Amino acid sequence: MAGVAIALADVEVRHPAAAVGTPSALKPLTLSIAAGEQLAVIGPSGAGKTTLMHAIACALRPTSGRLRIDGQDPWSLPVRQLQRLRSRLFLAPQVPPLPPRQRTVTALLAARLPVQSLWTSLRSLVRPVGAADAYAALARFDLGDKLWTRVDRLSGGERQRVGLARALLAPAGLWLVDEPLSALDPTRSQLVVSTLTGEARARGVTLVATLHQVDVAIAAFPRIVGLRNGELAFDLPASAVTRDHLLRLYAQFEHELAGTPPAIDDQASPAQRPPTVVVCR
């Protein structure tokens, strides 16, 4: 599968349900991604990282500006052609939408639906077609023993890895991976990042990942894009990203850069205090 090239020119995105008068989630942004390239998008919470991913995946239509995927404007295509184009774009959300009562093998093989006939898809619900391929994909993420397990019996981290393993089965030339490490420990995080980058490189697939783990992003990706308040803060080779760049990017969000919870003001009222977040691994 050949990689997919992406070009955004002054692309602005506003969520359809956003209240009148609120700023756009993604302000006019210009960005080019070559076919087969790998880059990480970093920035504080609310920076517009997920919105950017959904815009590239043709899940959110730009309010203004121009998006090109392999030179085509997806939103000018007939519905059938747009569907074919979307089948080449694989989006892995932070929380994968896996049916809880489905077996892992079936949830995995759903990644092949865009290129399967209706008959094959229906038959696979009873007797999975391609179980060996599904096992091989799971094994890359150290989950081979979960092939026949029901999704609702997997831990949060296991579900996240199942969602990522679907990329290895999808007929896609672009992998858009949103916060793939949010439910993983450091060892599993290293496995996931090395698997995704290695497989994308071997297949010539374009890989774009959003990450809160800045050190992982800089170590694993050759290009780093920084977003803040829906705007492009910088677009640099990983080797050129300095501590000053990161301090400016995460100003007022230093706890995210350091990987520590925000300080709590003991004098603040309960309503003013930040919420307590528990991450299940």
N, C-alpha and C positions, 0 to 999 in steps of 0.2 A: 504494500500500500504506500503510494507516494505521499510525502508530506504536503500540508496545506499552507499556502501563503495568506497572510492577513494584512490588511491595510485599513487603518482608521484615519480619517481626515476631519478634524474638528467635530468629532462625534460627541453628542450630548445625549444623555439618557435621563429621563424622568419617569419614575414608577407610576403606572396608571392610577394607583390608589393613593398617591401622595396628595396631601392637603394643598389647596390653592395657596400660593404664596411661599411655600417651602422651596428651598433651593434644590436644584437637580442633583440626583445621586452621583451622576458623572457629568462633569463640566466639559466644555469643548476640548477634546483630547485627540492628539495626532500621534499615531504609533504604527510602526511597520514591523512585521514578524516574518522572516523568511521561511520558506518551506524547509522542514527538518531542523529548525532552530529550537533551542531550549532556553527558556527564561523563567525567572521567578518574579512574582509581583509581591512586594512587601508594603507595609504601612500600618498605621494604627487602626483600631476598630472604627468602622464607619467611614473609611477612606474611599470606598467605592470599588474595592477589589472584586467582590462577588458580582456587583453590577456589571463590571467590565467583562467578567467571564460569561455572564448570561447574554450580554450584547453580542459577543463574538460567536456564541453558540446559536445565535438567531432565536433566542428565547425572549428577548426584550428588543423591541424595535426602537432605534434611535429617534429622539425627538427632532434632532437636526444633525447635519453633517453627513458624511458618506462612509459607508462600510463596504469593503471589497473582500471577497473570499475567492482566492484564485482568480482575481480579476473580475469577478461577477458581483453585481449588486443583488444580494439575496432577496431583498424586499421588492424587487421589480420582477422576480421570476413567477411564472404560473405556479399554482399550489403544488402540483405533482413534482415539478422540478425543484421547488424549495424543499419538499420532503426528501428527495434524493440527495440534495446537498446536505441536509441535516443528518442524514445517515452516515456521512463522512466526518461528522463532528461528534466526538464523545465527551460529554460533560459528566464529571464525577462530583456531585455535590458533597458538602461536608457530612451531611447525614443522608446516606443512600436510601432511596425509596424502595426498599425490599419488602415484598409481601410477607407478613410474619408467619403465615401458615404454609408457606411454600418451602420446598426443600432447597438447600443451597445450590445444588446442581441445576435446578430449574431456574432459579433466580440468576445464576451466572449465564446460562445459555440464552437468556432473554436478550443478551447483548447482540445476538446474531439475527434477531427478528427482522431487521431492515433488509436482509438479503435472503431470507427464507421464504419458501412458499407457504401458503395458508395450511396446506395439508401437512407439511413437515412440522410447522409450528404446533398444530393440534396434536399430532402424533407424539411430539416431544414432551407434551404434558403428561402422557401416560408412560412412555418409555423414552427417556431423554436421548436425543440424537446428538452425539458428540460428547458423551460423558468422559471419555479419555482426555479430550482437549480441556474440558472443564477441570479435571483433576490436575492436569499439568499446570494450568493457570493458578489454581489454588496453591499448589505446592511451591510456586515461586514466592508466595507470601506466607509460607509455613502454615498452611491451613489444609493440607491434603486430607487429613483425617476428618474434616468437616463436610466432605462432599455430599453425604446423604443426610446431614443434620438439618432439622427444621430451622428456619431463620430466627424464629422467636426463642430458640434455645442457644443462640450465639450471644456472646458478650458484645458490648458496644464497640470495642476495638476490633473484634472479629468481624462484625458487620461492616465496619469501615474498610477493612482489608478485602472483604468479599466484593464490595462496591468498586474497589480499585482493580481487583482481578478481572472484572468485566472488561476493562480496557484491553486486556490481552486477547480477548475473543471478539471484540467489536471490529467491524469492517471500516475503521476510521483512520484518517490521515492526520487528525488533530486531536490531541488529548488535552482537555481543559480540566484540571484537577484543583478543586477548591478545598483548601485547608485539609490535606490528606493525613496530617499527623495529630489532629486535635485530640484523639482518643487513644493515642499510642504512647508507650514508654520509649525511652531513648533507643533501646536495642531494636525494637520493632520499627521505630522511625527510620533508623539507618537502613534496615532491610528494605522498607518500602521505597525510600528515595533511590537507593542504588538499583532496585529492580525497575522502577519506572524510567529512570534516566538511561539505564543500560538497554532496556528493551526498545525504548523510543529511538535510541541511537542505532541499534541494530536493524530496525525496521524502516528508518528514515522518516519516522513520524514526528510532527511538530508537537512540542510539549510546552504547555504554559501552566504553571502552578502558582497558587497563592499560598503564602506561608507566613505564620507569625514567628516561626523559629528563624531569626535573622542569621544566626551563625550557620545553620544548615543550608539556608538559601545561598549564602556566599560561598560555602565550601562545595556545593554540588552543582550549581548552575553558572554557566559562563557569563550570563547577562542578567542584570538586576534592574527592575523598574520599580521606582518608589512612588506611591500614591498618597496624597493627603488632601482631605476635604474634597474629594472628587476630582482633583487636579494632578497633573504630572509634576512630581517634585524633582525627579531625576531619572535618567535612562543611561546606565553606565555598564561597562564591563565589571564583573565582580571584583577584579583586582584593583579597580579604581574607586570603589566605594570606601570612604573613610569614616572614621568615628564622627567627624563633624557632620557629614551627610546624614548619618543615622540620628544624631542628636537633634538636628533640625527637623528631620522627618517625624520623630517621635516626641517633639516638644509638647509638654503637658501629658505625655503618655509614656514617661520614662519606665514605668513599671512593666509595660508590655515589652519594651526593649530589653529590660533586665530579666524578664520572665518571672517577676514577683508580683504579688497582689498589690493593689494601690493602698496607700496609707489611709487609715481610718481616723477621722477626727472624733475623738471621744466626746467633744463638746457638741457635736452636731446632733440634730434630732434623728430618730430612726429613718424618717422619710428622706433625709438629706444624705444618709450614708450610702455608699455603693453596695450593691447586692452581693451576697456571698455566692460564689460559683464553685460547684463541686464537679470535678471531672472524673468520670468512671473509666478506668482503663481495662 
